[in-house]
Amino acid sequence: MKLRITVNSDLCFGAASCVTVSPSHFRLNEKNKAEVLENGEDVVAGNPIYERIIEADEAKKEEMLMAAKSCPIAAISIFDIETGEKLYP
């Protein structure tokens, strides 16, 4: 399945709970904002990535949902690209 992961950089204040839950998919940048990684890498070096479409199996989907749910201000949104459904929040 394909998921669109979006971090609202205006809301994010760097709690880093998403990084703790899923360090291979999130990191904090120099502005203390969460960025979305693809398989642990920044595909576009030097540019903040606040939105990314990723391929996910069921395990990766659950990990991404746990990371999003861990955010104290719900700054992370997850959408199923194939169905158009908003999975979180």
N, C-alpha and C positions, 0 to 999 in steps of 0.2 A: 504494500500500500504506500501511497505518497501522502506525507504530512507537510503542512505549512506551519512552521514554528515562527512566531512573531514575539519580539520583546519590545514593549512600549518603553523606549528610552527616557521619555518624560516622567514616567512613574518610577522606574527602577532607581533604587538608591544604594545598590551594592550590598545587599544582605548576604549574597553568595550562597544561599541555600540551594539554588539550582545547580551551582558548581559542585557543591558537596554531594548532591544526589547523582548528578550525571556529569562528571568532569570531562568525559570524552565528547560531550555535546554543548557544554557551556563554559565560558570563562569570563572573567572581569577584564575590561580593557583599562587603558590609562585614565579614562574618565570615571572609573568605578561603576561602569554599566555592564550588564550581562550581554554577551554576544553569543550567537548561535554558531557552533562549529559543525563541520561535516566530518564525521569519523575522526575527531580530534584535531582537525586541521582547519586553518583559516584559508579558504580557497583564494580569496582576494587579499593578499597581504597588505597591511597598513590601513585598510578601510574597515570601519566598524560594520559588522554584519548583524543587523537587528531582525532580519527576516531571512528564512531559508526554506527551501523545499527539500525534503529528504525522503529517501526510500526507507521504509521501516517494516520489520516483521512484528509479530505480536509482542515479543519481549522488548524490543526497542520502543514500540508505542507505549507500553506500560511504564518504561523508564522515563520517557519524555513527559508523560502525564504526571508521574510522581514528582518530577522536577518542577513542573509548572504549579502543581498543587502546593509545593513547599514554599513558594514565593509568598511572603507575608502581605503583599499588596496586589496580588494577581496581575503582575505586569507581563506574564507570559500567556499567550493564547496559542491554542493548537486547533488546526482545522484538518479534516480529512478531505484531501483534494478530490478524490474520486467520487465521494458522495455529496460534497459541499457542506457537510455537517460540521458545526463548531463543536469540538470535543471538550474544550475547556477555555475559559471559565463558562 
